[in-house]
Amino acid sequence: AWAQVEMGPPDAILGITEAYKRDTDARKINLGVGAYRTDAGKPYVLKSVAQAEQNILQQSLDKEYLPITGLAKFTSAAASLAYGTQALDRVAVTQSISGTGALRIGGAFLERFHAGKAIYVPGPTWGNHGAVFRDCGLKVGQYRYFDPQTNGLNLAGMLEDIRALPKGSLVLLHACAHNPTGVDPTSAQWAEIQKVVEECEHVAFFDMAYQGFASGNVDRDASALRSFVEANRAPVLLAQSFAKNMGLYGERVGTFSIVGADSAERDRLLSQVKILVRPMYSNPPVHGARIAGEVLTDAGLREMWLGEVKEMADRIIRMRAALRGQLEELGSKKSWNHITDQIGMFCYTGLTPAQVDRLASEFHVYLTRDGRVSIAGITTGNVQYLAESIHKVTKD
Ligand code: LMR
């Protein structure tokens, strides 16, 4: 029955992990997927998370179904983490299968209720955005974002493109720690972006997968989102993930939310979100949401967690400096300022696909073909070898 089904290509990001796992060389380094590692190169279970898990186990809770919209203790704390204290009575929030699942619910909602049925994403954007939205039945367009000349933001191009979209268009914005470029607008630039989005009556769909990773501070990282909500002129949707900032990757913990005009609109929106979720996966998994709910609502654990977020963000900043320093020490003639200028988990190195391929085949160093490096995979132990490898593939 399936003879006509062709072999599909490996995933652009997760396929890198598969290739890395197949490599048997001891020097191998995985800089593909955005997953935090300790300085020993090991996955990290946050202490606050481990403690929360203990607390939960001691309660011997049952395994009953959650409501369609998930665990209320978690979703309300997650909404406060994102939005602060404002607008919470207007936010229709549902638990989601992490950030990807949130985008998927959002895409389904927009496909059903937005007349334009096209969403505009930054160029470039996270490798999965296009596929998620297309599979929801939306058309996907792009606005200019990254400027390869400066390795920074092309603000003029971004504003021009957003202004040129049909009135009321859907615009996807990375709330902080832009993936893959590590380039975020400054707050003054955000104000200009917000103004154009509002003037054009566009809808802002924020993807916030790295809250805390850009500045080390969860409130500062949410400030663009909060500024849109506070102004209350552009409709706002949000996909929120706890994969990175709580290290809950495989637990798949996140939320999707829409800010309504008032609490009556919130109720109508949430009723429709439930109608979308029920046939999609019925209701979400309970364990990770209990953990995140416990971390967010227990004062001691929350404090501990915020410290750990800062610690992860700081280690990444140290590794940026170390990589740039090593490349400069090796006498690289190229400019590597962007390694330390860019923020969040990634550096958009400017390496070409051919150089990326050489890094993998000759040096056992794995990254995505767009030249994105997950800084979290760099350690004090491997940074010198990494710098030497990058230097060798870029020096002529
Ligand atoms: C990434 O960009 O590496 C992460 O968001 C993980 C993923 O699912 O792609």
Residues whose N, C-alpha, C, O or C-beta is under 5 A from the ligand:
A	BS01	LMR	I13 G32 V33 G34
